[in-house]
């Protein structure tokens, strides 16, 4: 599923894909496409919106 997150370092929006088969709660690191800083992404499925919510923090 295609979604995105805001970089915790520079604030820029990044596109990313979430692997729906990996479960409703996931954590992984992805580099910002603009500033290249690693972001720890905490992904959680929201049943009410039927989509994933991503919170980011710098590694």
Backbone as a ProteinNet text record, in pm:
[ID]
protein_1_A
[PRIMARY]
XXXXXXXXXXXXXXXXXXXXXXXXXXXXXXXXXXXXXXXXXXXXXXXXXXXXXXXXXXX
[TERTIARY]
84.4	0	89.6	65.6	144.2	93.2	184.6	151.4	272.2	280.3	393.7	414.4	525.4	556.9	631.7	627.2	699.9	831.7	942.3	1074.2	1083.6	1132.6	1149.3	1266.9	1353.5	1469.4	1443.2	1399.6	1384.1	1237.6	1143	1001.3	943.9	1025.6	977	892.6	796.9	709.3	781.5	771.1	834.7	730.3	737.9	651.4	715.2	632	681.1	570.1	607.1	510.9	510.4	391.3	376.9	338.1	408.5	379.2	264.1	144.9	25.4	32.2	109	117.8	208.2	277.4	368.9	298.6	168	92.8	41.1	-41.8	-105.8	-12.9	93.3	192.8	330.9	402.6	535.4	629.1	756.5	859.6	977.6	1023.4	1140.9	1206	1327.2	1402.8	1404	1377.7	1384.2	1449	1542.3	1610.2	1518.4	1529.5	1455.4	1506.1	1415.8	1451.1	1510.7	1500.7	1551.6	1683.9	1683.3	1802.8	1884.6	1834.4	1903	1917.8	1854.7	1861	1772.4	1818	1737.4	1620.4	1501.8	1381.3	1332.2	1302.1	1238.4	1088.8	1030	887.5	809.6	709.4	617.7	485.3	451.6	335.7	225.7	105.2	-8.6	-130.5	-204.5	-325.3	-438.8	-510	-625.6	-751.7	-828.9	-947.8	-1055	-1066.9	-1171.5	-1146.8	-1021	-990.9	-947.9	-931.5	-888.1	-758.4	-665.1	-534.3	-429	-305.1	-194	-157.4	-126.6	-78	68.6	152.8	297.1	346.2	415.1	483.2	632.5	704.7	848.5	927.5	1045.9	1140.4	1280.5	1372.5	1509.3	1570.8	1652.3	1718.6	1826.2
-117.1	0	124.2	214.3	337	439.4	497.7	599.1	689.3	763.5	852.4	889.1	962.4	1009.9	1141.7	1219.3	1344.4	1318.3	1357.2	1336.4	1409.3	1338	1397.1	1495.1	1489.4	1578.3	1708.4	1699.2	1819.2	1858.3	1769.8	1801.6	1776.5	1728.9	1703.4	1576.2	1575.2	1460.4	1355.6	1228.5	1118	1014.2	959.6	849	718.2	625.2	493.3	391.5	266.8	157.9	75.7	40.2	-42.7	-182.8	-281.3	-421.4	-465.4	-473	-507.4	-647.1	-736.7	-873.5	-883.7	-774.2	-776	-748.1	-727.6	-708.1	-567	-550.4	-421.8	-322.4	-371.8	-284.6	-323.3	-224.4	-249.2	-136.7	-167	-67.4	-98	2.7	-14.4	121	121.3	243.1	269.2	394	434.9	572.4	590	718.6	817.7	944.3	1052.3	1065.7	1085.4	1098.8	1235.5	1330.8	1466	1488.6	1466.5	1495.8	1371.5	1254.3	1125.6	1082.3	1151.9	1110.7	988.3	892	773.3	804.2	763	780.1	643.8	632.8	512.6	532.1	445.6	455.4	355.7	406	320.8	324.5	211	199.9	124.2	179.3	113.2	125.5	15.1	14.4	77.4	170.4	236.6	183	105.3	41	141.1	252.9	350	416.7	446.8	507.9	404.5	280	168.7	201	258.6	291.9	287	308	303.8	445	457.3	582.3	562.5	657.3	644.4	758.3	723.8	822.1	804.5	915.2	905.8	975.3	922.7	981.1	955.4	1046.1	1025.7	908	833	717	760.9
0	0	0	-89.7	-101.2	0.3	75.7	175.5	192.7	300.7	319.4	464.3	487.6	622	611.6	718.8	725.6	798.1	737.4	796.3	929.7	1031.5	1164.4	1168.2	1068.3	1064.1	991.1	865.4	783.3	759.3	792.1	776.9	638.7	546.8	410.6	404.8	313.1	292.1	206.9	246.3	176.2	139.8	21.4	-19.5	24.4	64.9	103.4	79.5	80.2	64.9	193.4	240.7	359.4	314.7	366.3	336.3	425.8	369.2	446.3	507.3	447.9	498.6	622.3	659	773.5	906	902.6	1026.3	1043.6	1148.3	1175.2	1243.1	1308.6	1372.8	1324.3	1275	1220.5	1263.7	1272.8	1298.8	1207.8	1135.9	1051.2	1026.7	974	947	797.3	762	621.7	614.9	522.7	505.8	436.2	478.1	412.3	269.3	176.1	35.4	4.2	99.3	78.5	153.4	286.8	366.8	402.3	369.5	389.2	534.7	629.3	769.4	790.4	872.7	897.9	991.7	952.6	1032	1078.8	1208.6	1260.8	1240	1159.6	1128.4	1212.1	1281.9	1357.4	1282.8	1225.3	1137.4	1210.3	1207.1	1271.3	1181.3	1169.7	1087.8	1166.2	1103.8	1163.9	1097.6	1173	1117.5	1075.7	1146.4	1113.2	977.8	946.6	816.6	713.5	758.6	674.2	600.9	677.7	622	730.8	692	785.3	830.1	959	1015.4	1047.6	1006.5	1026.6	1113.4	1221.7	1306.5	1284.1	1270.4	1244.8	1354.6	1380.5	1476.2	1422.3	1451.5	1405.5	1479.1	1408.8	1467.6	1563.9
[MASK]
+++++++++++++++++++++++++++++++++++++++++++++++++++++++++++

